[in-house]
């Protein structure tokens, strides 16, 4: 929860909840776009993640529900390296 993630593939508009009405003509969110996980839930045996996308001022413009394979969690610090 609250991890920063980047989407791995373009997300088509039919998978988005758009907050700003002027973005209604948006066809997709491009791969690499950064968002924040705001909710995690289980549906059957799969975990799903609600990701919020916001501009540089923090104003949310879209949300999407993603599976773990659709994003990469961004690391801001070097994590401890395990040695063999």
Residue pairs with C-beta under 8 A, 6 or more apart in sequence:
1 37
1 38
1 39
1 40
2 36
2 37
2 38
3 36
3 37
3 73
3 74
4 34
4 35
4 36
4 73
4 74
4 76
5 34
5 35
5 36
5 37
5 49
5 51
5 71
5 72
5 73
5 74
6 31
6 32
6 33
6 34
6 35
6 71
6 72
6 74
7 29
7 31
7 32
7 33
7 35
7 51
7 64
7 66
7 70
7 71
8 31
8 69
8 70
8 71
8 72
9 31
9 70
10 28
10 29
10 30
10 31
11 28
11 29
11 64
11 66
11 70
12 27
12 28
13 26
13 27
13 28
15 64
15 65
16 26
16 29
16 62
16 63
16 64
17 62
17 63
17 64
18 24
18 26
18 61
18 62
19 60
19 61
19 62
19 63
20 61
23 61
23 62
26 62
29 53
29 62
29 64
33 53
34 53
34 74
35 51
35 52
35 53
35 54
35 64
35 71
36 51
36 52
36 54
37 49
37 50
37 51
38 50
38 51
38 52
38 63
39 49
39 50
40 47
40 48
40 49
40 50
41 47
41 48
41 50
42 48
46 67
47 67
47 68
48 65
48 66
48 67
49 65
49 66
49 67
49 68
49 71
50 63
50 64
50 65
50 66
51 63
51 64
51 65
51 66
51 71
52 60
52 62
52 63
53 60
53 61
53 62
53 63
53 64
54 60
54 61
55 61
